[in-house]
């Protein structure tokens, strides 16, 4: 029996015996996707359930999906700092340039293994990012599976993007789109279905796993994926208000801690990546056109992306950050975690 199942059984016995008591702490968790989407359903809910169970019912986590507490996705981190929510899940790139160290993992054709990259991101957060996230207690940081194109006409070569309006996944992807002659459109992921259906955009960059909840396979029929490193990835923060965390008694802080951190980050990134396969299969079943750019063909894309690296390093330098050192460190850490990331994933999953 898993820890979660055992704790659930104990809780059920306590309730049946009339021993249950009201939670000592109620935390509001806020995020931007519908509750049925993969990340809320498979990651955030599981984390919240584990925390509630491990606390013996002393912590209750209220779950607010689809921006139910108001505001827009780019406002989530400020909502956390302002006390509107106690816990949020958000895309770091929704506020471009605010968390510059995280952007190294968003560079084009940089990430090959999202589990290893999630481990590297968490490690670099602990090493470099405390000041950027002042007032924020990180619970997990991770990347999604390979970002790719979903378009209303086929895209195989960089020149195919000429004149297309594409929703970009990050500021570095938007820069790449501009270099390739496309018009980048800034848009939170929740705005994609309407923009596609109304013809405001010709396509979008998102990973496979979110195409189902956004109906992307119905709204466009061409999907371009890449062998080797992904076109791009986004970084996520799953974070708690630092003052709220500090106000918890030490034993409840320990409950939060034991369910968070490195292994949880790998679990979250790995789970999000694993959810790519079913939605890709759904697109195949619909008869959509799936274009796989070979490693050889991808070289032209990679070459086109090189100015993005140069510009990003220069931008980091203007902020007093050694961008090339971050690139080198991130690559070394991803290689280091290549063989151990799966065991980290399994360790958190087994405990929860």
Secondary structure, 3 states (H helix, E strand, C coil): CCHHHHHHHHHHHHHHCCCCCCCCEEEEEECCCCCCCHHHHHHHHHHHHHHHHHCCCCEEEEEECCCCCCCCHHHHHHHHHHCCCCEEEEEHHHCCCCCHHHHHHHCCCCCCCHHHHHHHHHHHHHHHCCCCCCCEEEEEEEECCCEEEEECCCCCCHHHHCCCEEECCCHHHHHHHHHCCCEEECCCHHHHHHHHHCCCCCEEEEEHHHHHHHCHHHHCCEEEEECCCCCCCCEEEEEEEHHHHHHCCHHHHHHHHHCCCHHHHHHHHHHHHHCHHHHHHHHHHHCCEEEEECHHHHHHHHHHHHHHHHHHHHHHHHCCCCHHHHHHHHHHHHHHHCCCHHHHHHHHHHHC
